[in-house]
Amino acid sequence: MRSIYNLMIIPMALLSWGCQKNTSTVSESLNKKPNIIFVYMDDLGYGDISANGATEIKTPNMDALANGGINFSNGYASSATCTPSRYAAFTGEYPWRKNAQILPGSAPMLISTKQMTLPKMLKSSGYSTAIIGKWHLGLGTHDKDWNEHISPGPNEVGFDYSYIMAATQDRVPTVYIEDGDVVGLDKNDPIQIDYHKNFEGEPTAIDHPEMVKMKWHHGHNNSIVNGIPRIGYMKGGKSALWSDVDMADHFLLKVKSYIKDQSNKEAPFFLTYTMQQPHVPRTPHPRFVGKSGMGPRGDVILEADWCIGELLKTLKEEGIEENTLIVFSSDNGPVLNDGYYDQAVELIGNHDPKGGLRGGKYSLYDAGAHVPFITYWKGTIAPGKSDALVCQMDLLNSLAALTGSEISTPDSENVLGALLSADQKGRTSLILEATTRTSYRKGDLVLIPSYKGKKKNKQVNIELGNDTEIQLYNLKEDPSQKKNIAKDNPQLTKQLLAEFQKLRGLDYNETKKLELM
C-alpha cells in the first residue's frame, strides 16, 4: 500500500515535471521528503546485469531494482571514464567545461568549493548527506600532506560525512579516508606519495616480480601493496593499508551503519554509495571466488550484487524501504583487460558486458557512456521499462524539483517525470565525452565528429571512435552502430554538426591522446 506521503507527493511532483523551475508545489516538510540513495558502480557495462539480457551471469538483487522500478534503455553517464562522469553527476555540469580527465591519486580537488553540487543542494533542502566508497575527484591541494587533515574534500563540497578511497583500487594511496583524515594512520610511519619517482629502497613490480600475486598487463607496475602492483609510488602508512579482498564488506558495513543511524532521525538523508566493482584490480572476497565461472571480474559483479541485496535488506529492516528513492547506475561502460592478467578475456564465454552495444570504456561509441540506469522507489514508482534519454548529470535539477528546491544548474535538466514514471519523456539531446573527445546525441541519432588518432586501443582492445570521416548512427535501428549513415544524409549531418558546434564550441577538436597507465 502506498504511504500517505506518496499519495501526496506524486500529484504535486507531476505539476513540477513540465517546468524546471516550478518546484513550489512540492512539499517542503522534512518528514515528507524521501531518503535518496545513489548507488554508483565502477565500470559496470549495460549488459553486465541479467535484467538487461545477460544470460551467463545472474544478478538477482540488481534485477530486483530493475524489475521493481524503472529500467532505462537510454540511461547515460556523461562520459566514458570515471572522473569526468563523477564530476558531472555531482555538479550538474558537463565535465568538458572543466577539462575533467582521469586523475592520479595525488591530484588536488577538482570540484571548486564555490560550485553548486548535488549534496549542497540537498543539504539546503534539509538533508543529511554522506558518501561512502570511491571518490576519484581529487583531494586537498598539490602539496597536501597525507599525514595531516586533508582539505578540501567531499566534506567541503556538501557531504556531511565521507568515508572514501582517494582514487581507485589500483592507485596509491591504498588507504581509507574518513572526513579528511587517513584511517588507522601511525604518524611514526608517515605516508609518502609520488606519481613520478619511486622512493629509495621501495620495491616495484618491475624490480621485484617475485613479490607480485597479480601480474600486470600494462601500467600498474609501480608500488606493490598486498601483492598487487599499483599505479604510483607509496611509502609508509603500513597500519593504514586497506585489505583488498575485504573492501566490499568494509564499505558495506559503513553503509549499513549510516542507514541505521539516520533512519532514527527526523531529517531525510542522501547517501552516495560508490562501489568499486568491477574496476581493477578485481579482488573478490573468498566467499565469491570462482562463483561466476568467469574469473575475478564475474566474481566481483556477484559480490556487488550481494551488497545491493544487503542494502535492500537493511532498508526493509529499518522500515524505510517505502520512503527511499534509489538511483542505480555506473560511471562508464565496461572493459575486460584494464591493466592486469585476471582471465577476464579468456573466461568471458558468451557473456557480452556491452549488451550488444559498440565500444566500451574510453570509447565514443555507445558502450562508453551508455550504462545501466535504474530508479526504484517501492510503492511509488510503478515497475516499467523506459526509453527516455536521461543522464546522471540531470540528478541535480531533477532531485531539486522532487525536494522543493529552486536551485538549478544550466547543464542539468529536470527529468523528474522520466525518473518517476516510465511513460514520461527525458532529454532531447546530450553531449557525451570520452577522453576529451565529444559526440552529440539527439533523439535516436548520435553524431561523432571526425577525430585523429588510432581507431582502437590495443591494450584494452576497445574501439575509441576515432575516424577521418564524420559518423552518424541511428541507435534505435542500429544499436551496434554497424552502419554509418552520414553520407546518405548530408543535410541532416550538416545540421547536427552545426548544432553540436554551437553547444560545444568550435574548439571541440582540441583533444588529448589517450594514455593508459
Summary of the structure (lengths in Angstrom):
residues: 517
radius of gyration: 22.0
end to end distance: 52.0
largest distance: 68.4
contacts: 1886
relative contact order: 0.18
helix: 27%
strand: 19%
